[in-house]
Amino acid sequence: MLGALRYRNYRLFLVGQVVSTIGTWMQTVALPWLALQLTHDGFLVGLVLASQFLPVLLLSPFAGEVADRYRKRTVLICTQSAFVIPPFALFALTLTGHAQYWMVIVAAIVTGTINALDVPTRQSFQVEMVGKADLLNAIALNSSVFNASAVIGPSIAGILIALVGVPICFLGNSVSYLAAIGALLLMRNLPAAVRRQVEEPLRERLAQGAAYARSQPVVGVLLLLVAMFSLFAMNRTTLMPLFADQVLHVGAHGFGFLLAAMGSGSLVGALTLAFFPHLGADARRQLWMAGIWVAALLEFSLSRIFAVSLVTLFVAGYCQISFVAATNSRIQTITPDHLRGRVMALYAEALIGVGPVGATQAGALASWLGAPWALAIGASIAGAATLAAALLRPEVFGYPSKTSSAAATASAGTSQRSART
């Protein structure tokens, strides 16, 4: 229980993440709100978020190769340093009143490009700090930090936007990365980069991660489900400003609290896994979490009462982190060390990279049918995908497959015939 905290390097990593992630969540609120102020168009808000995620979709395979080839701490120091620049530029532009929509798009693309390299490296770096025995605990603790920040950051951002304005949120995010950089610089005794005995062509190296995912049903099915949820059911930064402004009529302050409610649920879900790691390995529980997550999103799409919306988002957040963290842990535990960076790059594509399509379709549906219908349709599609996966590949969720059941029946019949003979 909380075994990952025994490691000095992981404690440093976690402290750096606490500070930098709060800043990131402040910008997560400020960026779509700025886009909404500049355009008053849900589709264009979604396009900003799509621009931030598109590089992850396009560049993650190459980023996974970098993560497997070079020392991960060195790569992370470079990415965290680069993250300082886009939010500081947005701070200067918004403070002076020169911000335009195309500038927001450019800043989002630059941030996404850096993120494409940072995410698979950071995900696969955790096992180097704590080992496989404490990996689920490390993932759960990191998720706890991320989601505690999802409570603190949006709440602070909502208040600051209402009182001071958007620029301070961008400045806070820029400065917050200094904590993560300092934590990485203080780490010691990390493993060296793996040296390949035989250098293979780049195309072959990039294909190895995908080939492994196809050969392992658990890895492949979970990656597909994460992609479906990310595409259709995780568009909160696109749709929540619209719910706050046009459906619930609670403004920027209420927008921050909507994100904080979902973050609170995610925090409780992550802490549950941190204190009870065996729950993350329970494949059947993972399936139930996916089903309840879909139901909570559907209820939120129907709600017009702010308090009810907060409660349903809390439930959705709890189930979301329970499902995603379990997926992360199960995939990393199965995957061999020399492929982990490339497989986690596929995970980054599934979780973040499909965001451009997800944000665009959610924004388009919201402009056409309204935010409630956009969320309800997306949640229904994600639920249908989960049901299909459970029926076609029940072994992924801890249930016996039809093939194994038929084999067991045939084996029992053979044994009975042998006994009679």
Helices and strands as residue ranges (DSSP letters): G 3-6, H 8-39, H 42-69, H 72-82, H 85-95, H 101-130, H 135-163, H 167-185, H 202-215, H 217-232, H 236-242, I 243-247, H 251-275, G 277-281, H 283-302, H 306-334, G 337-339, H 340-348, I 349-353, H 355-369, H 371-392, G 394-397, H 402-420
